[in-house]
Amino acid sequence: MPDLVNEISACELCRDRFARTETAHEPRPVVWFRREAKILIAGQAPGARVYASGRPFTDPSGDRLRAWLGMDEAEFYDRSRVAIVPMAFCFPGYDAKGSDLPPPTICARTWRTPVLGELSEVRLTVLVGAAAQRWHLQTSRSMTDVVRGWREHAPHVFPLPHPSWRNTRWLKANPWFELEVIPALRAQVAEVMQDG
């Protein structure tokens, strides 16, 4: 496992791609997992703040996600209990309009299978956003449809919308998410954390 973490941390597969973005940044993989983790947070890709901090979800999205999970920062950042493995380990950058670029697929193709193969103790997988849902569930359904069908996957997998502020309108339009999904998710997180 240390060798895999070191390999990912040194990855520069997307150096040329990142150099062509509006941010023209260097690769900086944010690697946050250990073999014994019981909960897998499968996200999209680090944002600009996470790129700067080197720590996943160090932004308002992280605050919202931790609230959804019912976890404090110490629990969330305990790598021996929580593995945070996005679809791309690096910040993809911005396009000319200042919008987030999607996670480069080469990252998941290269690293996802080896990483998940090491995480043999995972009892709960939280799929944050459409990219993670498409990969893990092998689905082409919309994020809303996947999240609405959360019971198909619970209690071991919970699909969630991305906790970004950009999804506040979605949350207001879909009140069932916070009324139904969040309590069930928190209960499962608490059970796994208690046993772990």
N, C-alpha and C positions, 0 to 999 in steps of 0.2 A: 504493500500500500504506500509506504513512503516514496518508493520509486515512481509510482503512478502519479502521486501528488506533485513530485518534483518535475516529472515530464510535462504535465499539464501547465504547471507554473512557468515553465520555460518555453511554452509553445509560441511560435511566431508564424503559424500557417497563414494568418490574415494580415500580416504586416503591410503588404502592398495594397490590399483592399482598404485598410484603415487609412493609409496615406492618401488615398483618393477621396476620402470623405471631407465634408466641410470642416470637421474637427481636426483632420490630419494628425491623428494621435498614434501613439505606439501601442502595441499589444500589452495588456496587463491583465492576465487571467486572474480571476477572483475564485480561489479554490477553497471550499469550506465543507469538508466531510471527513469522517473516519469510519472505518469498517464496522464498528459496533453500533452505529446510529440506528435508532428504532423508527424515526420519522424521516421521511424524504420530502423535502420541499422542491418540487420540480417547477422552476420558473422559466422566464423568457431569456433575458440577458441583463447584465448589469447596466444601470444608467450612468449618467455622468457623475453623479455624487458618489456612487459606489466605486466607479473608476478612480475617483480621487482618494477615497478612504481605504480602498482595498478590503472592505468588509461588506458582505451582502445586505441589502435592504436597509442601508443607513440613510433613509429618506422618508418622506411622509407615507409612501407606499408601504414601507416596512412597519411604520406605526400602525397603519390600518390592518395589515396582515397579522401582526402580533395580537391586535385586539380581536380579530376574527378567530384566531386560534386559542385565545384565552391564555396566552403565554407572556411572561415578562421577558426583558432583554436577556437576563442571565440564562433562563431556560432555552430561549430561542438560539442563542449563540454558543450553547454547549455542544460542540462538535461530536462528543461521544454519545449524544442523544438525538441530535438533529443534523441531518445532512442537507445542505442547500446546494443543489446541482441544477443550474439553469441549462437551457438548450444551447446556449453559447456562454463560455466563461468570460469573454471580454465584452466591453462596451462596444457595440457596433458602430457608434457615431451617429451624426445627423446628416440628413440630406440638405440640399440647397435651400429648402424652405424651413429648416430648423426642426424637422420632424425626426423622430427616432427611426433609424434603419432597422430592418428585421434582423433577427439573429442569423449569422451566416450558417448555412446548413452543413458546411464542412466540419464545423465544431462537433455537432451531434454525431455525424457519421464517423468521426475519428475517435471521440472520447466516450460517448454515452454507453456503449455496450461494455467496455472495460470497467468503467466506474460502477455501473449498476451491478455488474458481476461481482464486485467486491463488497457491495452493500447487502450481504445475505441476512442481516438481522432486521431489516425494515419490516415493520408491521402496519405502517400507515403511510400512504403516499398522497400528497396534496399537490394537485395539478393546477398551477397558477397561470391562467391565460390559455389562449387558443393554441399556441405553438406546442406547449407541453401536452395539451389534451390530444392534439392530432397525433403526436408521436407515440404517446403511451397507450392511447385507446385505439389507435389505427382507425380514426374516424375522419370523415369530411363534413360532419355535421357542424352547424354554427356553435359558437361558444355558448350562446343562450340556450340552445337545445341541449347541449351536453350538460350544462349546469342544471337546467330544469329536470333532467333525468338522473340527478345525483344518486337517487336510491338504487339505480341499476348497479352502482359500483360500491356503495357503502356496505359495510363500515371500514373497509380497508383502503379504499380510494375515494377521495373527495375532489371533484373538479370545481374550481373557483374562477370567477372573473379576475382579471388583474386588479390589484388594490389601488391602482393609480387614481389620482384625483380626476383624471379624464373619464373615469367610469362612474362618477357620482351621478350623472344623469341616468345611467343604466340602473344603478342601485335604487334610485327613486322610482323608476318605471317598473321595477321588479321587486316589490316589497317582500314577496314570498322568500327571497333569498335570505334576508336577515332573520325572518320569522321562523323558517323551517331548517335551512341548511346550517346556519351558524350554530344553533344550539346542539344539533347532532354532531357537528364537527368538534365543538369544544368538549363534548362528552367523550368522544373517541380519543382526542388528544390527551385529556386528563387520564383516561384509562391506560393508555400506552405509556405516558410519563410516569404514572404511579408504579406500573409493573417494571419499568426500565430502571 
